[in-house]
């Protein structure tokens, strides 16, 4: 992937990690949620988690910092072990393999 594409991906991960996080917390704080809102909250939490795991490793890759990239990718892999859903975990791990 070209340097410009990595930079754009980093911006997208920055935006979506924080946006999904904030939208999820707004639903968490809501005193009463519909079933649809609860499902949305869970999806936002998963999306936020995935985008957060992409940020440091990708940033290091853009900066040609192989040691930083590898360190952050290893941490993301460690955190993936805590993801209960095997399919979700595999999606993150597959993405990590593309740049590490």
C-alpha positions in Angstrom: 0.0 0.0 0.0 1.3 3.4 -0.9 2.3 6.0 1.8 -0.7 8.3 0.9 -3.1 5.4 1.2 -1.7 4.5 4.7 -2.1 8.2 5.7 -5.7 8.2 4.6 -6.4 4.9 6.4 -4.8 6.3 9.5 -7.2 9.3 9.3 -10.2 7.1 8.8 -9.2 4.9 11.8 -8.7 8.0 13.9 -12.2 9.3 13.0 -14.1 6.0 13.3 -12.4 4.9 16.5 -13.4 8.0 18.3 -16.8 8.5 16.6 -17.9 4.9 17.3 -16.6 5.2 20.9 -18.5 8.4 21.6 -21.7 7.1 20.0 -21.5 3.9 22.0 -21.1 5.8 25.3 -24.1 8.0 24.4 -26.1 4.8 24.2 -24.5 3.3 27.4 -25.5 6.5 29.3 -29.1 6.4 28.0 -31.4 5.4 30.8 -33.6 3.2 28.6 -32.6 1.6 25.3 -34.7 -0.2 22.7 -33.5 -3.6 21.5 -32.3 -1.9 18.3 -30.3 0.6 20.2 -28.7 -2.1 22.3 -27.6 -3.9 19.2 -26.3 -0.7 17.7 -24.4 0.0 21.0 -22.7 -3.5 20.7 -21.8 -3.0 17.1 -20.4 0.5 17.8 -18.3 -1.0 20.6 -16.9 -3.7 18.3 -16.2 -1.2 15.5 -14.5 1.2 17.9 -12.3 -1.5 19.3 -11.3 -2.6 15.8 -10.4 0.9 14.6 -8.4 1.6 17.8 -6.3 -1.5 17.3 -5.4 -0.3 13.8 -4.1 3.1 14.8 -0.7 2.8 16.4 0.6 0.0 14.2 -0.5 1.7 11.0 1.0 5.0 12.1 4.3 3.3 12.7 4.1 1.6 9.3 3.5 5.0 7.6 6.6 6.4 9.5 8.7 3.5 8.3 9.2 2.6 12.0 9.4 -1.2 11.7 10.1 -1.7 15.4 7.1 0.5 16.4 4.9 -1.2 13.9 5.8 -4.6 15.2 5.5 -3.6 18.8 2.0 -2.1 18.3 0.9 -5.0 16.1 2.0 -7.4 18.8 -0.1 -5.5 21.3 -3.1 -5.6 19.0 -2.7 -9.3 18.6 -2.5 -9.7 22.4 -5.7 -7.8 22.8 -7.4 -9.9 20.1 -7.1 -12.9 22.4 -9.7 -11.1 24.6 -12.3 -10.9 21.8 -14.9 -13.5 22.5 -16.2 -13.9 19.0 -13.8 -16.0 16.8 -15.0 -14.4 13.6 -14.5 -10.9 14.9 -11.1 -11.8 16.2 -10.1 -13.3 12.9 -11.1 -10.2 11.0 -8.8 -8.1 13.1 -5.9 -10.6 12.8 -6.2 -10.8 9.0 -6.0 -7.0 8.8 -3.0 -6.9 11.0 -1.2 -9.4 8.7 -1.6 -7.0 5.7 0.9 -4.5 7.0 2.9 -6.3 9.7 
